[in-house]
Amino acid sequence: MDTVSDPSSANSIAPDSRKSWTAALGGTALFILWGLAMITGEFPHEWAFPIWIQGVFFVGLIFVLPVGMCIGWIGGFPHWSYPYVGHVLIFSLYMTMVATPGFLFDREMWGWRAWIPFLVVSVIALAFTRSLKPISKFFTNIWDDWTLLTFGMFGFMPLLVMIGFDEVDRLYSLYFMVILTLLMSGAAWSYIRADTQRRRIVALFIGITLAIAVTVIAPSLYWEKNGWVFPMQTAMMGAIIVLFMFSPAVIGLIRRTDRDIKRLGPQN
């Protein structure tokens, strides 16, 4: 189970024990793999580094991380699995518009083929569960604790980082990739290990706002000298992304209102 008895309470503790080291490692693995892919991807060309290692990490993003979603699906979507769902859906959508020369499909866009990993793991998960109950549980968990949806959206934070630093000098980006990998992994670990909703919110708020701030400010400072960006507009865009990722808080407000109405009962 990944529910809380009263998500509005700062002392609510999830019955599935968020202190599980296995769960924490499982939820953090996504950000570690993404971080290694981003870090090695920013190594300058003149560095003596085997390029095939970058390919291994890239393959992991496409074909290995969906396995995390599959395991979570079979297990009834425990809290650690939500970033995998966000990653697989958004990354699949992103890859439909991407070509990977020298890797797969040469210079063709991936198109519908980008959804193959998602479809394969979905079939496997359904074969194991033989039920749609885990999908129902995915949503009821969110109703019980809205932070799960924000944590799920946190799963596509690495993709935003990659897009934000696109075309930026590799050596300039490299140091920020290390910082962001530690930041995102630390936020995920802290969220999963937290035993109250208040602490989960704090972990996500710190992780998301700092990651967005670095992703917006660092490339802006790089490009500003060329007059290609406008700091105020990029700052506004970053703020909008943060607000969007915390929009599931509305679910908590709706749930609290619904609970208060039921508590008052019919008025005669």
Backbone as CSV, one residue per row, in Angstrom:
resi,resn,N_x,N_y,N_z,CA_x,CA_y,CA_z,C_x,C_y,C_z
1,MET,0.845,-1.192,0.000,0.000,0.000,0.000,0.876,1.236,0.000
2,ASP,0.370,2.285,-0.664,1.113,3.539,-0.683,0.163,4.676,-0.383
3,THR,-0.583,4.537,0.689,-1.549,5.542,1.061,-1.201,6.066,2.430
4,VAL,-1.799,7.168,2.759,-1.623,7.718,4.087,-2.988,7.857,4.707
5,SER,-3.067,7.707,6.005,-4.355,7.752,6.670,-4.977,9.132,6.602
6,ASP,-4.171,10.132,6.606,-4.670,11.502,6.527,-3.593,12.374,5.929
7,PRO,-3.578,12.545,4.600,-2.498,13.271,3.957,-2.412,14.717,4.356
8,SER,-3.482,15.242,4.907,-3.432,16.649,5.303,-2.669,16.829,6.604
9,SER,-2.435,15.738,7.296,-1.725,15.824,8.575,-0.229,15.757,8.374
10,ALA,0.499,16.597,9.094,1.960,16.606,8.960,2.570,15.344,9.528
11,ASN,1.790,14.586,10.354,2.344,13.403,10.983,1.883,12.108,10.333
12,SER,1.246,12.188,9.154,0.773,10.989,8.483,1.954,10.168,8.002
13,ILE,1.915,8.880,8.272,2.985,7.977,7.877,2.423,6.904,6.969
14,ALA,3.043,6.699,5.833,2.572,5.710,4.876,2.762,4.311,5.426
15,PRO,1.738,3.434,5.282,1.849,2.076,5.803,2.929,1.249,5.136
16,ASP,3.373,1.625,3.929,4.349,0.802,3.226,5.776,1.077,3.696
17,SER,5.904,1.884,4.729,7.207,2.188,5.341,8.160,2.848,4.351
18,ARG,8.152,4.160,4.352,9.011,4.912,3.442,10.465,4.866,3.882
19,LYS,10.760,4.174,4.974,12.142,4.071,5.420,12.877,2.924,4.732
20,SER,12.213,2.250,3.800,12.835,1.135,3.111,13.992,1.615,2.256
21,TRP,15.182,1.066,2.500,16.362,1.436,1.712,16.215,0.935,0.280
22,THR,15.565,-0.202,0.107,15.373,-0.738,-1.236,14.498,0.190,-2.062
23,ALA,13.418,0.677,-1.446,12.526,1.608,-2.138,13.259,2.903,-2.481
24,ALA,14.056,3.403,-1.527,14.791,4.642,-1.763,15.782,4.485,-2.912
25,LEU,16.466,3.354,-2.929,17.427,3.111,-4.006,16.713,2.950,-5.341
26,GLY,15.558,2.254,-5.322,14.803,2.069,-6.563,14.321,3.388,-7.142
27,GLY,13.821,4.277,-6.280,13.344,5.567,-6.766,14.451,6.501,-7.188
28,THR,15.617,6.364,-6.562,16.750,7.240,-6.884,17.514,6.764,-8.109
29,ALA,17.407,5.473,-8.433,18.171,4.898,-9.545,17.891,5.620,-10.863
30,LEU,16.655,6.047,-11.060,16.304,6.757,-12.296,17.156,8.013,-12.458
31,PHE,17.291,8.779,-11.388,18.025,10.042,-11.456,19.533,9.811,-11.521
32,ILE,19.990,8.712,-10.929,21.409,8.384,-11.018,21.779,8.004,-12.445
33,LEU,20.946,7.164,-13.073,21.222,6.758,-14.455,21.151,7.951,-15.392
34,TRP,20.116,8.774,-15.219,20.005,9.978,-16.038,21.221,10.877,-15.819
35,GLY,21.634,11.015,-14.555,22.773,11.874,-14.255,24.034,11.392,-14.921
36,LEU,24.296,10.086,-14.876,25.480,9.536,-15.534,25.421,9.760,-17.038
37,ALA,24.226,9.634,-17.604,24.071,9.876,-19.043,24.352,11.338,-19.380
38,MET,23.859,12.253,-18.539,24.074,13.683,-18.801,25.535,14.071,-18.586
39,ILE,26.142,13.530,-17.534,27.536,13.879,-17.233,28.468,13.394,-18.340
40,THR,28.355,12.121,-18.716,29.231,11.598,-19.776,28.922,12.247,-21.118
41,GLY,27.672,12.656,-21.295,27.310,13.327,-22.545,27.916,14.703,-22.694
42,GLU,28.372,15.282,-21.577,28.987,16.611,-21.608,30.510,16.567,-21.588
43,PHE,31.094,15.369,-21.588,32.555,15.295,-21.651,33.042,15.908,-22.969
44,PRO,34.008,16.811,-22.915,34.533,17.413,-24.149,35.071,16.354,-25.111
45,HIS,34.952,16.609,-26.394,35.382,15.648,-27.411,36.864,15.309,-27.299
46,GLU,37.661,16.266,-26.815,39.105,16.027,-26.759,39.503,15.125,-25.587
47,TRP,38.579,14.844,-24.684,38.888,13.950,-23.583,38.954,12.508,-24.082
48,ALA,39.898,11.754,-23.567,40.034,10.353,-23.973,39.015,9.511,-23.195
49,PHE,37.794,9.496,-23.714,36.709,8.770,-23.044,35.973,7.917,-24.075
50,PRO,35.830,6.613,-23.830,35.161,5.732,-24.805,33.730,6.187,-25.077
51,ILE,33.445,6.548,-26.304,32.124,7.080,-26.636,31.032,6.033,-26.490
52,TRP,31.419,4.734,-26.549,30.399,3.699,-26.446,29.737,3.683,-25.072
53,ILE,30.435,4.210,-24.055,29.848,4.264,-22.714,28.649,5.208,-22.709
54,GLN,28.758,6.311,-23.453,27.621,7.212,-23.578,26.439,6.487,-24.209
55,GLY,26.726,5.642,-25.189,25.669,4.871,-25.833,24.996,3.914,-24.876
56,VAL,25.779,3.336,-23.968,25.214,2.402,-22.983,24.200,3.117,-22.090
57,PHE,24.564,4.306,-21.634,23.644,5.064,-20.779,22.400,5.483,-21.563
58,PHE,22.577,5.846,-22.819,21.441,6.249,-23.641,20.481,5.085,-23.831
59,VAL,21.032,3.898,-24.067,20.201,2.703,-24.200,19.452,2.440,-22.892
60,GLY,20.131,2.699,-21.776,19.489,2.513,-20.484,18.277,3.402,-20.311
61,LEU,18.387,4.656,-20.764,17.260,5.576,-20.654,16.058,5.085,-21.446
62,ILE,16.321,4.476,-22.598,15.233,4.050,-23.481,14.649,2.707,-23.087
63,PHE,15.518,1.758,-22.745,15.061,0.380,-22.585,15.112,-0.152,-21.144
64,VAL,15.951,0.419,-20.283,16.076,-0.106,-18.922,15.095,0.562,-17.968
65,LEU,14.984,1.883,-18.035,14.090,2.580,-17.112,12.628,2.146,-17.238
66,PRO,12.142,1.795,-18.449,10.769,1.252,-18.507,10.591,-0.003,-17.662
67,VAL,11.677,-0.741,-17.428,11.594,-1.926,-16.566,11.201,-1.507,-15.146
68,GLY,11.692,-0.351,-14.710,11.320,0.164,-13.394,9.826,0.418,-13.314
69,MET,9.259,0.971,-14.397,7.821,1.186,-14.427,7.069,-0.134,-14.389
70,CYS,7.600,-1.131,-15.099,6.973,-2.457,-15.145,6.959,-3.093,-13.752
71,ILE,8.088,-3.021,-13.048,8.170,-3.592,-11.706,7.201,-2.875,-10.767
72,GLY,7.151,-1.548,-10.896,6.222,-0.785,-10.068,4.779,-1.131,-10.365
73,TRP,4.465,-1.315,-11.647,3.109,-1.666,-12.070,2.708,-3.005,-11.457
74,ILE,3.573,-3.974,-11.579,3.282,-5.309,-11.041,3.114,-5.262,-9.523
75,GLY,3.879,-4.379,-8.887,3.817,-4.258,-7.435,2.713,-3.348,-6.940
76,GLY,1.843,-2.875,-7.837,0.744,-2.011,-7.417,1.124,-0.556,-7.282
77,PHE,2.130,-0.134,-8.014,2.615,1.249,-8.029,2.952,1.772,-6.626
78,PRO,4.003,1.233,-6.011,4.491,1.812,-4.749,5.026,3.218,-5.012
79,HIS,5.239,3.974,-3.952,5.589,5.390,-4.087,6.841,5.629,-4.917
80,TRP,7.843,4.740,-4.827,9.107,4.966,-5.525,8.960,4.880,-7.039
81,SER,7.897,4.240,-7.538,7.764,3.968,-8.974,7.177,5.129,-9.773
82,TYR,6.615,6.131,-9.115,5.915,7.191,-9.849,6.815,7.991,-10.804
83,PRO,8.069,8.299,-10.455,8.921,8.991,-11.435,9.173,8.167,-12.689
84,TYR,9.158,6.841,-12.576,9.365,5.999,-13.747,8.204,6.155,-14.736
85,VAL,6.994,6.255,-14.199,5.833,6.456,-15.072,5.950,7.795,-15.781
86,GLY,6.277,8.852,-15.024,6.439,10.173,-15.635,7.541,10.182,-16.669
87,HIS,8.662,9.522,-16.351,9.774,9.473,-17.297,9.399,8.756,-18.578
88,VAL,8.827,7.562,-18.458,8.542,6.744,-19.641,7.563,7.452,-20.568
89,LEU,6.517,8.048,-20.019,5.507,8.707,-20.852,6.081,9.938,-21.563
90,ILE,6.747,10.811,-20.805,7.272,12.042,-21.397,8.451,11.757,-22.322
91,PHE,9.329,10.840,-21.912,10.496,10.530,-22.745,10.068,9.860,-24.045
92,SER,9.049,9.011,-23.989,8.536,8.372,-25.212,7.973,9.426,-26.157
93,LEU,7.233,10.378,-25.586,6.680,11.455,-26.406,7.792,12.286,-27.024
94,TYR,8.831,12.584,-26.235,9.966,13.364,-26.726,10.689,12.631,-27.852
95,MET,10.898,11.327,-27.685,11.649,10.562,-28.667,10.913,10.408,-29.993
96,THR,9.606,10.594,-30.001,8.875,10.513,-31.281,9.345,11.594,-32.245
97,MET,9.899,12.677,-31.708,10.321,13.811,-32.543,11.839,13.897,-32.684
98,VAL,12.539,12.787,-32.350,14.005,12.788,-32.321,14.555,11.758,-33.294
99,ALA,15.676,12.102,-33.911,16.429,11.154,-34.734,17.756,10.881,-34.041
100,THR,18.283,9.672,-34.187,19.543,9.300,-33.530,20.519,8.753,-34.575
101,PRO,21.121,9.634,-35.367,22.066,9.184,-36.399,23.191,8.341,-35.819
102,GLY,23.472,7.235,-36.470,24.539,6.356,-36.028,24.131,5.404,-34.937
103,PHE,22.869,5.471,-34.511,22.418,4.566,-33.455,21.301,3.665,-33.974
104,LEU,20.079,4.106,-33.931,18.941,3.340,-34.441,18.182,4.186,-35.452
105,PHE,17.699,3.531,-36.504,16.887,4.178,-37.541,17.647,5.271,-38.269
106,ASP,18.968,5.305,-38.069,19.855,6.252,-38.743,19.351,7.680,-38.557
107,ARG,18.903,8.327,-39.640,18.477,9.720,-39.546,16.963,9.877,-39.542
108,GLU,16.244,8.790,-39.433,14.789,8.860,-39.374,14.337,9.252,-37.978
109,MET,13.192,9.913,-37.909,12.580,10.183,-36.616,12.107,8.857,-36.016
110,TRP,12.143,8.762,-34.706,11.685,7.539,-34.055,10.186,7.341,-34.263
111,GLY,9.431,8.420,-34.236,7.992,8.309,-34.457,7.333,7.351,-33.475
112,TRP,6.392,6.557,-33.978,5.635,5.628,-33.126,6.530,4.581,-32.460
113,ARG,7.710,4.348,-33.033,8.598,3.330,-32.475,9.121,3.712,-31.092
114,ALA,9.053,5.001,-30.763,9.494,5.442,-29.443,8.604,4.873,-28.336
115,TRP,7.398,4.443,-28.690,6.461,3.919,-27.699,6.580,2.408,-27.508
116,ILE,7.470,1.765,-28.252,7.604,0.306,-28.147,7.991,-0.139,-26.737
117,PRO,8.999,0.474,-26.081,9.326,0.040,-24.711,8.139,0.148,-23.759
118,PHE,7.389,1.233,-23.876,6.218,1.409,-23.014,5.175,0.328,-23.278
119,LEU,4.914,0.042,-24.541,3.924,-0.973,-24.889,4.364,-2.356,-24.432
120,VAL,5.643,-2.658,-24.588,6.152,-3.977,-24.200,6.007,-4.194,-22.699
121,VAL,6.446,-3.204,-21.891,6.362,-3.378,-20.437,4.911,-3.378,-19.970
122,SER,4.035,-2.671,-20.685,2.619,-2.682,-20.330,2.019,-4.068,-20.542
123,VAL,2.371,-4.703,-21.652,1.882,-6.061,-21.929,2.408,-7.037,-20.883
124,ILE,3.685,-6.896,-20.534,4.281,-7.785,-19.532,3.598,-7.597,-18.177
125,ALA,3.376,-6.337,-17.794,2.742,-6.059,-16.505,1.324,-6.617,-16.464
126,LEU,0.586,-6.446,-17.542,-0.782,-6.974,-17.597,-0.786,-8.498,-17.568
127,ALA,0.223,-9.111,-18.172,0.319,-10.568,-18.163,0.546,-11.079,-16.746
128,PHE,1.289,-10.313,-15.943,1.554,-10.728,-14.567,0.354,-10.458,-13.656
129,THR,-0.227,-9.277,-13.784,-1.304,-8.891,-12.862,-2.667,-9.427,-13.288
130,ARG,-2.865,-9.569,-14.618,-4.151,-10.029,-15.157,-5.310,-9.221,-14.591
131,SER,-5.043,-7.967,-14.373,-6.058,-7.093,-13.779,-5.687,-5.641,-14.023
132,LEU,-6.699,-4.780,-14.002,-6.466,-3.346,-14.117,-6.465,-2.675,-12.740
133,LYS,-6.524,-3.498,-11.691,-6.548,-2.938,-10.338,-5.319,-2.093,-10.025
134,PRO,-4.107,-2.499,-10.486,-2.949,-1.636,-10.207,-3.102,-0.243,-10.798
135,ILE,-3.736,-0.138,-11.971,-3.934,1.183,-12.577,-4.893,2.008,-11.731
136,SER,-5.946,1.339,-11.236,-6.870,2.025,-10.335,-6.154,2.482,-9.077
137,LYS,-5.263,1.635,-8.572,-4.512,1.975,-7.365,-3.565,3.143,-7.615
138,PHE,-3.049,3.229,-8.838,-2.174,4.342,-9.206,-2.869,5.671,-8.922
139,PHE,-4.148,5.753,-9.274,-4.898,6.994,-9.094,-5.419,7.164,-7.670
140,THR,-5.834,6.083,-7.022,-6.308,6.217,-5.642,-5.168,6.608,-4.711
141,ASN,-3.966,6.141,-5.012,-2.806,6.559,-4.228,-2.614,8.070,-4.308
142,ILE,-2.795,8.613,-5.516,-2.641,10.052,-5.718,-3.726,10.816,-4.969
143,TRP,-4.939,10.259,-4.952,-6.021,10.892,-4.210,-5.695,10.942,-2.718
144,ASP,-5.055,9.886,-2.226,-4.685,9.834,-0.810,-3.483,10.724,-0.499
145,ASP,-2.578,10.880,-1.466,-1.372,11.690,-1.236,-0.978,12.350,-2.556
146,TRP,-1.360,13.603,-2.727,-1.145,14.311,-3.988,0.332,14.469,-4.327
147,THR,1.210,14.390,-3.346,2.640,14.566,-3.629,3.171,13.484,-4.565
148,LEU,2.477,12.344,-4.638,2.901,11.278,-5.545,2.860,11.741,-6.999
149,LEU,1.853,12.546,-7.341,1.756,13.038,-8.718,2.873,14.037,-9.009
150,THR,3.169,14.885,-8.052,4.297,15.812,-8.225,5.605,15.041,-8.334
151,PHE,5.756,14.009,-7.510,6.950,13.166,-7.581,7.016,12.467,-8.935
152,GLY,5.864,12.080,-9.471,5.833,11.470,-10.799,6.297,12.443,-11.868
153,MET,5.864,13.695,-11.760,6.296,14.704,-12.733,7.776,15.033,-12.565
154,PHE,8.279,14.836,-11.360,9.710,15.037,-11.117,10.542,14.076,-11.971
155,GLY,9.905,12.989,-12.410,10.588,12.012,-13.256,11.015,12.555,-14.601
156,PHE,10.362,13.623,-15.079,10.848,14.190,-16.343,11.666,15.453,-16.147
157,MET,12.089,15.692,-14.899,13.000,16.801,-14.631,14.328,16.643,-15.367
158,PRO,14.932,15.443,-15.402,16.196,15.309,-16.139,16.070,15.683,-17.617
159,LEU,14.927,15.392,-18.212,14.744,15.754,-19.616,14.701,17.267,-19.775
160,LEU,14.074,17.960,-18.833,14.061,19.423,-18.865,15.477,19.982,-18.732
161,VAL,16.269,19.334,-17.890,17.670,19.756,-17.717,18.419,19.594,-19.034
162,MET,18.256,18.454,-19.670,18.945,18.199,-20.932,18.552,19.216,-22.000
163,ILE,17.272,19.520,-22.071,16.797,20.502,-23.047,17.321,21.894,-22.698
164,GLY,17.324,22.235,-21.402,17.778,23.554,-20.975,19.231,23.822,-21.300
165,PHE,20.066,22.790,-21.257,21.494,22.949,-21.522,21.876,22.551,-22.950
166,ASP,20.895,22.382,-23.797,21.166,22.011,-25.187,21.994,23.091,-25.880
167,GLU,23.018,22.670,-26.578,23.908,23.556,-27.358,24.837,24.412,-26.499
168,VAL,24.784,24.244,-25.199,25.702,24.979,-24.322,27.054,24.266,-24.341
169,ASP,28.134,25.026,-24.206,29.476,24.453,-24.217,29.576,23.295,-23.222
170,ARG,30.156,22.186,-23.682,30.202,20.966,-22.879,30.909,21.166,-21.535
171,LEU,32.041,21.789,-21.545,32.806,21.953,-20.317,32.065,22.857,-19.338
172,TYR,31.337,23.841,-19.851,30.520,24.725,-19.010,29.380,23.932,-18.374
173,SER,28.728,23.072,-19.168,27.580,22.300,-18.684,27.977,21.198,-17.728
174,LEU,29.158,20.629,-17.928,29.571,19.444,-17.188,29.430,19.623,-15.672
175,TYR,29.920,20.734,-15.147,29.890,20.951,-13.707,28.455,21.062,-13.190
176,PHE,27.593,21.678,-13.998,26.197,21.792,-13.594,25.490,20.439,-13.661
177,MET,25.903,19.577,-14.581,25.310,18.243,-14.657,25.614,17.451,-13.383
178,VAL,26.820,17.609,-12.870,27.195,16.923,-11.624,26.349,17.453,-10.472
179,ILE,26.238,18.777,-10.393,25.456,19.398,-9.314,23.998,18.962,-9.390
180,LEU,23.433,18.999,-10.596,22.020,18.656,-10.761,21.754,17.181,-10.501
181,THR,22.709,16.326,-10.843,22.540,14.897,-10.560,22.471,14.661,-9.059
182,LEU,23.375,15.287,-8.322,23.367,15.153,-6.858,22.093,15.756,-6.271
183,LEU,21.657,16.872,-6.829,20.477,17.562,-6.322,19.213,16.733,-6.541
184,MET,19.022,16.234,-7.765,17.819,15.459,-8.071,17.809,14.126,-7.337
185,SER,18.950,13.468,-7.286,19.034,12.182,-6.585,18.779,12.376,-5.087
186,GLY,19.344,13.442,-4.529,19.137,13.724,-3.112,17.688,14.035,-2.798
187,ALA,17.023,14.786,-3.695,15.611,15.114,-3.481,14.752,13.862,-3.536
188,ALA,15.027,12.982,-4.505,14.259,11.736,-4.627,14.461,10.863,-3.398
189,TRP,15.699,10.728,-2.966,16.010,9.912,-1.787,15.310,10.468,-0.542
190,SER,15.378,11.784,-0.368,14.764,12.420,0.803,13.248,12.264,0.771
191,TYR,12.659,12.383,-0.416,11.209,12.234,-0.533,10.772,10.833,-0.118
192,ILE,11.449,9.823,-0.646,11.050,8.448,-0.371,11.273,8.084,1.099
193,ARG,12.318,8.609,1.682,12.635,8.283,3.068,11.805,9.077,4.080
194,ALA,11.170,10.158,3.611,10.374,10.985,4.515,9.166,10.211,5.031
195,ASP,8.813,10.420,6.304,7.695,9.691,6.886,6.483,10.565,7.166
196,THR,6.516,11.819,6.753,5.337,12.679,6.856,5.160,13.421,5.541
197,GLN,3.939,13.837,5.283,3.679,14.555,4.038,4.395,15.904,4.021
198,ARG,4.471,16.537,5.165,5.147,17.840,5.228,6.600,17.709,4.781
199,ARG,7.268,16.672,5.247,8.663,16.472,4.854,8.783,16.096,3.387
200,ARG,7.811,15.366,2.891,7.835,15.019,1.460,7.673,16.268,0.602
201,ILE,6.786,17.158,1.043,6.584,18.418,0.310,7.857,19.253,0.325
202,VAL,8.503,19.332,1.495,9.744,20.114,1.613,10.826,19.536,0.699
203,ALA,10.956,18.199,0.684,11.977,17.560,-0.159,11.737,17.877,-1.627
204,LEU,10.472,17.782,-2.058,10.157,18.065,-3.453,10.332,19.548,-3.768
205,PHE,9.892,20.405,-2.862,9.982,21.843,-3.128,11.426,22.287,-3.280
206,ILE,12.269,21.841,-2.378,13.689,22.207,-2.466,14.306,21.634,-3.744
207,GLY,14.054,20.348,-4.009,14.643,19.707,-5.182,14.182,20.328,-6.486
208,ILE,12.884,20.545,-6.616,12.339,21.079,-7.873,12.745,22.520,-8.094
209,THR,12.591,23.367,-7.074,12.897,24.789,-7.275,14.385,25.014,-7.553
210,LEU,15.244,24.303,-6.834,16.678,24.474,-7.075,17.067,23.925,-8.451
211,ALA,16.517,22.769,-8.820,16.840,22.195,-10.128,16.368,23.101,-11.253
212,ILE,15.162,23.640,-11.121,14.641,24.560,-12.141,15.473,25.833,-12.172
213,ALA,15.836,26.343,-10.991,16.625,27.580,-10.933,17.959,27.414,-11.652
214,VAL,18.660,26.315,-11.379,19.944,26.075,-12.037,19.744,25.889,-13.544
215,THR,18.705,25.148,-13.923,18.468,24.874,-15.342,18.096,26.134,-16.108
216,VAL,17.488,27.085,-15.434,17.082,28.335,-16.093,18.206,29.369,-16.049
217,ILE,18.828,29.529,-14.903,19.809,30.604,-14.720,21.139,30.307,-15.412
218,ALA,21.677,29.093,-15.229,23.004,28.786,-15.781,23.058,28.940,-17.308
219,PRO,22.130,28.349,-18.079,22.172,28.559,-19.529,21.914,30.019,-19.913
220,SER,21.069,30.726,-19.130,20.787,32.138,-19.428,22.048,32.980,-19.314
221,LEU,22.837,32.722,-18.276,24.089,33.461,-18.109,25.054,33.167,-19.254
222,TYR,25.005,31.938,-19.754,25.886,31.542,-20.858,25.495,32.246,-22.151
223,TRP,24.177,32.313,-22.413,23.717,32.864,-23.684,23.499,34.376,-23.660
224,GLU,23.401,34.958,-22.470,23.087,36.374,-22.381,24.119,37.244,-23.083
225,LYS,25.366,36.833,-23.063,26.416,37.644,-23.697,26.195,37.775,-25.197
226,ASN,25.436,36.839,-25.771,25.131,36.903,-27.196,23.779,37.557,-27.473
227,GLY,23.083,37.936,-26.388,21.789,38.573,-26.552,20.718,37.625,-27.050
228,TRP,20.896,36.330,-26.822,19.949,35.348,-27.345,18.851,34.993,-26.349
229,VAL,18.996,35.393,-25.116,17.980,35.090,-24.114,17.649,36.355,-23.334
230,PHE,16.499,36.311,-22.698,16.061,37.424,-21.864,15.809,36.870,-20.463
231,PRO,16.670,37.206,-19.497,16.609,36.612,-18.158,15.233,36.675,-17.504
232,MET,14.532,37.797,-17.646,13.244,37.926,-16.985,12.241,36.912,-17.535
233,GLN,12.225,36.752,-18.861,11.296,35.805,-19.479,11.623,34.370,-19.087
234,THR,12.918,34.032,-19.044,13.281,32.665,-18.672,12.976,32.395,-17.203
235,ALA,13.127,33.426,-16.352,12.790,33.272,-14.937,11.291,33.029,-14.776
236,MET,10.488,33.751,-15.550,9.040,33.555,-15.502,8.680,32.141,-15.954
237,MET,9.348,31.668,-16.989,9.087,30.319,-17.480,9.421,29.285,-16.408
238,GLY,10.528,29.489,-15.712,10.901,28.580,-14.639,9.868,28.568,-13.527
239,ALA,9.360,29.745,-13.169,8.343,29.839,-12.120,7.073,29.109,-12.524
240,ILE,6.711,29.224,-13.794,5.507,28.550,-14.297,5.666,27.038,-14.216
241,ILE,6.860,26.547,-14.532,7.113,25.102,-14.470,6.994,24.609,-13.033
242,VAL,7.541,25.377,-12.088,7.451,24.989,-10.673,5.993,24.946,-10.236
243,LEU,5.226,25.968,-10.592,3.809,26.004,-10.226,3.052,24.830,-10.846
244,PHE,3.373,24.516,-12.094,2.708,23.391,-12.759,3.004,22.074,-12.042
245,MET,4.246,21.875,-11.637,4.622,20.624,-10.995,4.005,20.486,-9.607
246,PHE,3.634,21.611,-9.002,2.972,21.556,-7.698,1.455,21.753,-7.803
247,SER,0.947,21.812,-9.025,-0.501,21.958,-9.207,-1.309,20.816,-8.595
248,PRO,-0.751,19.586,-8.465,-1.524,18.525,-7.810,-1.939,18.845,-6.377
249,ALA,-1.377,19.900,-5.789,-1.790,20.301,-4.438,-3.283,20.604,-4.410
250,VAL,-3.839,20.943,-5.564,-5.282,21.197,-5.657,-6.058,19.938,-5.247
251,ILE,-5.504,18.771,-5.552,-6.159,17.518,-5.173,-6.277,17.439,-3.661
252,GLY,-5.227,17.840,-2.964,-5.255,17.838,-1.504,-6.322,18.771,-0.967
253,LEU,-6.463,19.948,-1.600,-7.486,20.901,-1.167,-8.887,20.340,-1.404
254,ILE,-9.084,19.697,-2.563,-10.387,19.105,-2.865,-10.724,17.997,-1.875
255,ARG,-9.729,17.165,-1.581,-9.940,16.064,-0.649,-10.270,16.589,0.751
256,ARG,-9.563,17.625,1.164,-9.827,18.187,2.491,-11.226,18.786,2.548
257,THR,-11.631,19.491,1.483,-12.976,20.070,1.433,-14.032,18.980,1.479
258,ASP,-13.800,17.912,0.710,-14.742,16.795,0.686,-14.853,16.156,2.073
259,ARG,-13.733,16.014,2.758,-13.741,15.418,4.088,-14.474,16.315,5.082
260,ASP,-14.278,17.641,4.966,-14.948,18.570,5.872,-16.457,18.553,5.663
261,ILE,-16.862,18.455,4.397,-18.297,18.410,4.089,-18.930,17.158,4.689
262,LYS,-18.248,16.030,4.533,-18.784,14.774,5.088,-18.815,14.824,6.611
263,ARG,-17.847,15.503,7.193,-17.783,15.585,8.646,-18.948,16.396,9.188
264,LEU,-19.299,17.488,8.482,-20.405,18.322,8.917,-21.745,17.606,8.761
265,GLY,-21.837,16.789,7.696,-23.057,16.040,7.476,-24.181,16.927,6.978
266,PRO,-25.353,16.357,6.729,-26.479,17.142,6.218,-26.962,18.137,7.257
267,GLN,-27.237,19.316,6.823,-27.730,20.371,7.697,-29.240,20.467,7.572
268,ASN,-29.912,20.377,8.710,-31.389,20.454,8.693,-31.818,21.845,9.144
